[in-house]
Amino acid sequence: PSRRPEKDPFWLGEKHVFDITYFGVTAGEFTAEVLPNKVINKREVYHFKGSAKTTPFFGNFYRVDDYIESFWDFQGLFSHRFHLVQDETKQTRDALELYDQEKQETFYWNRWNHKEKGYHEAKELQPMTRFSQDSLTSLYYLRVVPLPDAGVVTFPVISEGKVWEAQVTVIRREILHTPMGRYKAVVVKPETKFGGVLQNRGDSFLWFSDDERRYMLRMEAQVKIGTVIAACKRIEDGEPRTSVAATAAKE
């Protein structure tokens, strides 16, 4: 089914650049990009990519050079494929998740090499819930669904072959001061269940601009070993897209 929003907030070439602070120190930078649409299994898909890299100073303590990318159905707003690549001080990892929405199955392939725990490889085929979002498209999904005052949004999320129900509560609306100026913002509180070093140990909050584009402005998360803050310092609007199908028809 088509679940497209009335107006598409994801413009071609859109880019968010965040400063990542950890214990009050700028630890790195995270960039989220909207790349040209692709075609997977004869269906048009968005191509989203996120990359994270530590600053040279913080890299002396722990170096990170990671990226993730997702391919999101243009009509149905569900994930087809998620790819994570980590290159860090203590580990390298290449994880691929493929989602078959018709069969409601996910294929998870994880190749992980840890300096202390050694090499581990796992392949799994697991059942999944239809219209599940992955770890990256969950953020983009929240840019298209209604966020009324005190509203609650629930949707299935799949990560590392496991499915769980995400619950996102609208907390308030406020004016947020950013390096780019003042924004009317909507603040939401997601309930997350990720494990590992990013395991949630307290409240997390997301700030989106309260307009048609619903830009990602700020993220805060209390994790296992402190609080991580991602504050957006630059946004590139991009340009309204022409779909792959429409472009092909014109040609």
Contacts in CASP RR format, 6 or more apart in sequence:
PFRMAT RR
TARGET T0000
AUTHOR 0000-0000-0000
METHOD contacts of the structure
MODEL  1
PSRRPEKDPFWLGEKHVFDITYFGVTAGEFTAEVLPNKVINKREVYHFKG
SAKTTPFFGNFYRVDDYIESFWDFQGLFSHRFHLVQDETKQTRDALELYD
QEKQETFYWNRWNHKEKGYHEAKELQPMTRFSQDSLTSLYYLRVVPLPDA
GVVTFPVISEGKVWEAQVTVIRREILHTPMGRYKAVVVKPETKFGGVLQN
RGDSFLWFSDDERRYMLRMEAQVKIGTVIAACKRIEDGEPRTSVAATAAK
E
1 75 0 8 1.000
1 76 0 8 1.000
2 75 0 8 1.000
2 76 0 8 1.000
3 75 0 8 1.000
3 76 0 8 1.000
3 77 0 8 1.000
3 131 0 8 1.000
4 74 0 8 1.000
4 75 0 8 1.000
4 76 0 8 1.000
4 77 0 8 1.000
5 144 0 8 1.000
7 212 0 8 1.000
8 240 0 8 1.000
8 241 0 8 1.000
9 143 0 8 1.000
9 144 0 8 1.000
9 212 0 8 1.000
9 213 0 8 1.000
9 214 0 8 1.000
10 34 0 8 1.000
10 46 0 8 1.000
10 140 0 8 1.000
10 143 0 8 1.000
10 241 0 8 1.000
11 34 0 8 1.000
11 213 0 8 1.000
11 237 0 8 1.000
11 238 0 8 1.000
11 239 0 8 1.000
11 240 0 8 1.000
11 241 0 8 1.000
12 34 0 8 1.000
12 35 0 8 1.000
12 36 0 8 1.000
12 37 0 8 1.000
12 238 0 8 1.000
12 239 0 8 1.000
12 240 0 8 1.000
12 241 0 8 1.000
13 33 0 8 1.000
13 34 0 8 1.000
13 35 0 8 1.000
13 236 0 8 1.000
13 238 0 8 1.000
13 239 0 8 1.000
14 33 0 8 1.000
14 34 0 8 1.000
14 235 0 8 1.000
14 236 0 8 1.000
14 237 0 8 1.000
14 238 0 8 1.000
15 31 0 8 1.000
15 32 0 8 1.000
15 33 0 8 1.000
15 34 0 8 1.000
15 234 0 8 1.000
15 235 0 8 1.000
15 236 0 8 1.000
15 238 0 8 1.000
16 31 0 8 1.000
16 32 0 8 1.000
16 33 0 8 1.000
16 215 0 8 1.000
16 216 0 8 1.000
16 232 0 8 1.000
16 234 0 8 1.000
16 235 0 8 1.000
17 29 0 8 1.000
17 30 0 8 1.000
17 31 0 8 1.000
17 232 0 8 1.000
17 233 0 8 1.000
17 234 0 8 1.000
17 235 0 8 1.000
18 29 0 8 1.000
18 30 0 8 1.000
18 31 0 8 1.000
18 32 0 8 1.000
18 219 0 8 1.000
18 230 0 8 1.000
18 231 0 8 1.000
18 232 0 8 1.000
18 233 0 8 1.000
19 26 0 8 1.000
19 28 0 8 1.000
19 29 0 8 1.000
19 230 0 8 1.000
19 231 0 8 1.000
19 233 0 8 1.000
20 26 0 8 1.000
20 27 0 8 1.000
20 28 0 8 1.000
20 29 0 8 1.000
20 30 0 8 1.000
20 52 0 8 1.000
20 228 0 8 1.000
20 229 0 8 1.000
20 230 0 8 1.000
21 27 0 8 1.000
21 228 0 8 1.000
21 229 0 8 1.000
21 231 0 8 1.000
22 58 0 8 1.000
22 226 0 8 1.000
22 227 0 8 1.000
22 228 0 8 1.000
22 229 0 8 1.000
23 226 0 8 1.000
23 227 0 8 1.000
24 229 0 8 1.000
25 58 0 8 1.000
26 55 0 8 1.000
26 58 0 8 1.000
27 54 0 8 1.000
27 55 0 8 1.000
27 58 0 8 1.000
28 52 0 8 1.000
28 53 0 8 1.000
28 54 0 8 1.000
28 55 0 8 1.000
28 58 0 8 1.000
28 64 0 8 1.000
29 52 0 8 1.000
29 53 0 8 1.000
29 55 0 8 1.000
30 50 0 8 1.000
30 51 0 8 1.000
30 52 0 8 1.000
30 230 0 8 1.000
31 50 0 8 1.000
31 51 0 8 1.000
31 52 0 8 1.000
32 48 0 8 1.000
32 49 0 8 1.000
32 50 0 8 1.000
32 139 0 8 1.000
32 216 0 8 1.000
33 48 0 8 1.000
33 49 0 8 1.000
33 50 0 8 1.000
33 51 0 8 1.000
34 46 0 8 1.000
34 47 0 8 1.000
34 48 0 8 1.000
34 238 0 8 1.000
35 47 0 8 1.000
35 48 0 8 1.000
35 49 0 8 1.000
36 47 0 8 1.000
37 44 0 8 1.000
37 45 0 8 1.000
37 46 0 8 1.000
37 47 0 8 1.000
37 74 0 8 1.000
37 241 0 8 1.000
37 243 0 8 1.000
37 244 0 8 1.000
38 44 0 8 1.000
38 45 0 8 1.000
38 47 0 8 1.000
38 71 0 8 1.000
38 244 0 8 1.000
39 45 0 8 1.000
39 244 0 8 1.000
40 71 0 8 1.000
40 80 0 8 1.000
40 81 0 8 1.000
41 80 0 8 1.000
43 73 0 8 1.000
43 74 0 8 1.000
43 75 0 8 1.000
43 80 0 8 1.000
44 73 0 8 1.000
44 74 0 8 1.000
44 75 0 8 1.000
44 243 0 8 1.000
44 244 0 8 1.000
44 245 0 8 1.000
45 71 0 8 1.000
45 72 0 8 1.000
45 73 0 8 1.000
45 74 0 8 1.000
45 80 0 8 1.000
46 70 0 8 1.000
46 71 0 8 1.000
46 72 0 8 1.000
46 73 0 8 1.000
46 74 0 8 1.000
46 140 0 8 1.000
47 69 0 8 1.000
47 70 0 8 1.000
47 71 0 8 1.000
47 72 0 8 1.000
48 69 0 8 1.000
48 70 0 8 1.000
48 71 0 8 1.000
48 72 0 8 1.000
48 136 0 8 1.000
48 137 0 8 1.000
48 140 0 8 1.000
49 67 0 8 1.000
49 68 0 8 1.000
49 69 0 8 1.000
49 70 0 8 1.000
50 67 0 8 1.000
50 68 0 8 1.000
50 69 0 8 1.000
50 136 0 8 1.000
51 66 0 8 1.000
51 67 0 8 1.000
51 68 0 8 1.000
52 64 0 8 1.000
52 65 0 8 1.000
52 66 0 8 1.000
52 67 0 8 1.000
53 64 0 8 1.000
53 65 0 8 1.000
53 66 0 8 1.000
54 62 0 8 1.000
54 63 0 8 1.000
54 64 0 8 1.000
54 65 0 8 1.000
59 89 0 8 1.000
62 88 0 8 1.000
62 89 0 8 1.000
62 90 0 8 1.000
63 88 0 8 1.000
63 89 0 8 1.000
64 86 0 8 1.000
64 87 0 8 1.000
64 88 0 8 1.000
64 89 0 8 1.000
65 87 0 8 1.000
65 88 0 8 1.000
66 84 0 8 1.000
66 85 0 8 1.000
66 86 0 8 1.000
66 87 0 8 1.000
66 88 0 8 1.000
67 84 0 8 1.000
67 85 0 8 1.000
68 82 0 8 1.000
68 83 0 8 1.000
68 84 0 8 1.000
68 85 0 8 1.000
68 135 0 8 1.000
68 136 0 8 1.000
69 82 0 8 1.000
69 83 0 8 1.000
69 136 0 8 1.000
70 79 0 8 1.000
70 81 0 8 1.000
70 82 0 8 1.000
70 83 0 8 1.000
70 134 0 8 1.000
70 136 0 8 1.000
70 137 0 8 1.000
71 79 0 8 1.000
71 80 0 8 1.000
71 81 0 8 1.000
71 82 0 8 1.000
72 78 0 8 1.000
72 79 0 8 1.000
72 80 0 8 1.000
72 137 0 8 1.000
72 140 0 8 1.000
73 79 0 8 1.000
73 80 0 8 1.000
73 101 0 8 1.000
74 243 0 8 1.000
74 244 0 8 1.000
76 131 0 8 1.000
77 131 0 8 1.000
77 141 0 8 1.000
77 144 0 8 1.000
78 99 0 8 1.000
78 101 0 8 1.000
78 130 0 8 1.000
78 131 0 8 1.000
78 132 0 8 1.000
78 133 0 8 1.000
78 137 0 8 1.000
79 99 0 8 1.000
79 132 0 8 1.000
79 133 0 8 1.000
79 134 0 8 1.000
79 137 0 8 1.000
79 158 0 8 1.000
80 98 0 8 1.000
80 99 0 8 1.000
80 101 0 8 1.000
81 96 0 8 1.000
81 97 0 8 1.000
81 98 0 8 1.000
81 99 0 8 1.000
82 96 0 8 1.000
82 97 0 8 1.000
82 99 0 8 1.000
82 134 0 8 1.000
82 135 0 8 1.000
82 136 0 8 1.000
82 137 0 8 1.000
83 95 0 8 1.000
83 96 0 8 1.000
83 97 0 8 1.000
84 93 0 8 1.000
84 94 0 8 1.000
84 95 0 8 1.000
84 96 0 8 1.000
85 93 0 8 1.000
85 94 0 8 1.000
85 95 0 8 1.000
86 92 0 8 1.000
86 93 0 8 1.000
86 94 0 8 1.000
90 114 0 8 1.000
90 115 0 8 1.000
90 116 0 8 1.000
91 112 0 8 1.000
91 113 0 8 1.000
91 114 0 8 1.000
91 115 0 8 1.000
92 112 0 8 1.000
92 113 0 8 1.000
93 110 0 8 1.000
93 111 0 8 1.000
93 112 0 8 1.000
93 113 0 8 1.000
94 110 0 8 1.000
94 111 0 8 1.000
95 108 0 8 1.000
95 109 0 8 1.000
95 110 0 8 1.000
95 111 0 8 1.000
95 112 0 8 1.000
95 160 0 8 1.000
96 107 0 8 1.000
96 108 0 8 1.000
96 109 0 8 1.000
96 110 0 8 1.000
97 106 0 8 1.000
97 107 0 8 1.000
97 108 0 8 1.000
97 109 0 8 1.000
97 134 0 8 1.000
97 158 0 8 1.000
97 160 0 8 1.000
97 161 0 8 1.000
98 106 0 8 1.000
98 107 0 8 1.000
99 105 0 8 1.000
99 106 0 8 1.000
99 128 0 8 1.000
99 132 0 8 1.000
99 134 0 8 1.000
99 158 0 8 1.000
100 106 0 8 1.000
100 107 0 8 1.000
101 130 0 8 1.000
101 131 0 8 1.000
104 127 0 8 1.000
104 128 0 8 1.000
104 129 0 8 1.000
104 130 0 8 1.000
105 125 0 8 1.000
105 126 0 8 1.000
105 127 0 8 1.000
105 128 0 8 1.000
106 125 0 8 1.000
106 126 0 8 1.000
106 127 0 8 1.000
106 128 0 8 1.000
106 132 0 8 1.000
106 158 0 8 1.000
106 161 0 8 1.000
106 163 0 8 1.000
107 123 0 8 1.000
107 124 0 8 1.000
107 125 0 8 1.000
108 122 0 8 1.000
108 123 0 8 1.000
108 124 0 8 1.000
108 125 0 8 1.000
108 126 0 8 1.000
108 160 0 8 1.000
108 161 0 8 1.000
109 121 0 8 1.000
109 122 0 8 1.000
109 123 0 8 1.000
109 124 0 8 1.000
110 120 0 8 1.000
110 121 0 8 1.000
110 122 0 8 1.000
110 123 0 8 1.000
110 160 0 8 1.000
111 119 0 8 1.000
111 120 0 8 1.000
111 121 0 8 1.000
112 119 0 8 1.000
112 120 0 8 1.000
112 121 0 8 1.000
113 119 0 8 1.000
113 120 0 8 1.000
114 120 0 8 1.000
124 161 0 8 1.000
126 161 0 8 1.000
126 162 0 8 1.000
126 163 0 8 1.000
127 163 0 8 1.000
128 156 0 8 1.000
128 158 0 8 1.000
128 161 0 8 1.000
128 163 0 8 1.000
129 156 0 8 1.000
129 158 0 8 1.000
129 163 0 8 1.000
130 156 0 8 1.000
131 155 0 8 1.000
131 156 0 8 1.000
132 155 0 8 1.000
132 156 0 8 1.000
132 157 0 8 1.000
132 158 0 8 1.000
132 163 0 8 1.000
133 141 0 8 1.000
133 155 0 8 1.000
133 156 0 8 1.000
133 157 0 8 1.000
133 158 0 8 1.000
133 166 0 8 1.000
134 157 0 8 1.000
134 158 0 8 1.000
134 159 0 8 1.000
135 157 0 8 1.000
135 159 0 8 1.000
135 194 0 8 1.000
138 155 0 8 1.000
138 157 0 8 1.000
138 166 0 8 1.000
139 206 0 8 1.000
139 216 0 8 1.000
141 155 0 8 1.000
142 153 0 8 1.000
142 168 0 8 1.000
142 188 0 8 1.000
142 206 0 8 1.000
142 208 0 8 1.000
142 214 0 8 1.000
143 208 0 8 1.000
143 213 0 8 1.000
143 214 0 8 1.000
143 216 0 8 1.000
144 214 0 8 1.000
145 153 0 8 1.000
145 155 0 8 1.000
146 153 0 8 1.000
147 153 0 8 1.000
147 170 0 8 1.000
147 186 0 8 1.000
147 188 0 8 1.000
147 208 0 8 1.000
148 170 0 8 1.000
149 170 0 8 1.000
149 172 0 8 1.000
149 173 0 8 1.000
150 169 0 8 1.000
150 170 0 8 1.000
151 169 0 8 1.000
151 170 0 8 1.000
152 167 0 8 1.000
152 168 0 8 1.000
152 169 0 8 1.000
152 170 0 8 1.000
153 166 0 8 1.000
153 167 0 8 1.000
153 168 0 8 1.000
153 170 0 8 1.000
153 188 0 8 1.000
154 165 0 8 1.000
154 166 0 8 1.000
154 167 0 8 1.000
154 168 0 8 1.000
155 165 0 8 1.000
155 166 0 8 1.000
156 163 0 8 1.000
156 164 0 8 1.000
156 165 0 8 1.000
156 166 0 8 1.000
157 163 0 8 1.000
157 164 0 8 1.000
157 165 0 8 1.000
157 166 0 8 1.000
159 194 0 8 1.000
164 193 0 8 1.000
166 190 0 8 1.000
166 191 0 8 1.000
166 192 0 8 1.000
167 190 0 8 1.000
167 191 0 8 1.000
168 188 0 8 1.000
168 189 0 8 1.000
168 190 0 8 1.000
168 191 0 8 1.000
169 188 0 8 1.000
169 189 0 8 1.000
169 191 0 8 1.000
170 186 0 8 1.000
170 187 0 8 1.000
170 188 0 8 1.000
171 187 0 8 1.000
171 188 0 8 1.000
171 189 0 8 1.000
171 205 0 8 1.000
172 186 0 8 1.000
172 187 0 8 1.000
173 184 0 8 1.000
173 185 0 8 1.000
173 186 0 8 1.000
173 187 0 8 1.000
173 210 0 8 1.000
174 185 0 8 1.000
174 187 0 8 1.000
175 182 0 8 1.000
175 183 0 8 1.000
175 184 0 8 1.000
175 185 0 8 1.000
176 182 0 8 1.000
176 183 0 8 1.000
176 184 0 8 1.000
176 185 0 8 1.000
176 207 0 8 1.000
176 217 0 8 1.000
176 218 0 8 1.000
178 217 0 8 1.000
178 218 0 8 1.000
178 231 0 8 1.000
178 232 0 8 1.000
178 233 0 8 1.000
179 231 0 8 1.000
179 232 0 8 1.000
179 233 0 8 1.000
179 234 0 8 1.000
180 232 0 8 1.000
180 233 0 8 1.000
180 234 0 8 1.000
180 235 0 8 1.000
183 209 0 8 1.000
183 210 0 8 1.000
183 215 0 8 1.000
183 217 0 8 1.000
184 209 0 8 1.000
184 210 0 8 1.000
184 211 0 8 1.000
185 207 0 8 1.000
185 208 0 8 1.000
185 209 0 8 1.000
185 210 0 8 1.000
185 217 0 8 1.000
185 218 0 8 1.000
186 207 0 8 1.000
186 208 0 8 1.000
186 209 0 8 1.000
186 210 0 8 1.000
186 214 0 8 1.000
187 205 0 8 1.000
187 206 0 8 1.000
187 207 0 8 1.000
188 205 0 8 1.000
188 206 0 8 1.000
188 208 0 8 1.000
189 203 0 8 1.000
189 204 0 8 1.000
189 205 0 8 1.000
189 206 0 8 1.000
190 204 0 8 1.000
190 206 0 8 1.000
192 200 0 8 1.000
192 204 0 8 1.000
192 221 0 8 1.000
193 200 0 8 1.000
194 200 0 8 1.000
196 224 0 8 1.000
197 223 0 8 1.000
197 224 0 8 1.000
197 225 0 8 1.000
198 221 0 8 1.000
198 223 0 8 1.000
198 224 0 8 1.000
198 228 0 8 1.000
199 223 0 8 1.000
199 224 0 8 1.000
200 221 0 8 1.000
200 222 0 8 1.000
200 223 0 8 1.000
201 222 0 8 1.000
201 223 0 8 1.000
201 224 0 8 1.000
201 226 0 8 1.000
202 222 0 8 1.000
203 222 0 8 1.000
204 219 0 8 1.000
204 220 0 8 1.000
204 221 0 8 1.000
204 222 0 8 1.000
205 218 0 8 1.000
205 219 0 8 1.000
205 220 0 8 1.000
206 216 0 8 1.000
206 218 0 8 1.000
206 219 0 8 1.000
207 216 0 8 1.000
207 217 0 8 1.000
207 218 0 8 1.000
207 219 0 8 1.000
208 214 0 8 1.000
208 215 0 8 1.000
208 216 0 8 1.000
208 217 0 8 1.000
209 215 0 8 1.000
209 217 0 8 1.000
213 237 0 8 1.000
215 232 0 8 1.000
215 235 0 8 1.000
216 232 0 8 1.000
217 231 0 8 1.000
217 232 0 8 1.000
218 229 0 8 1.000
218 230 0 8 1.000
218 231 0 8 1.000
218 232 0 8 1.000
219 228 0 8 1.000
219 229 0 8 1.000
219 230 0 8 1.000
220 227 0 8 1.000
220 228 0 8 1.000
220 229 0 8 1.000
220 230 0 8 1.000
221 227 0 8 1.000
221 228 0 8 1.000
END
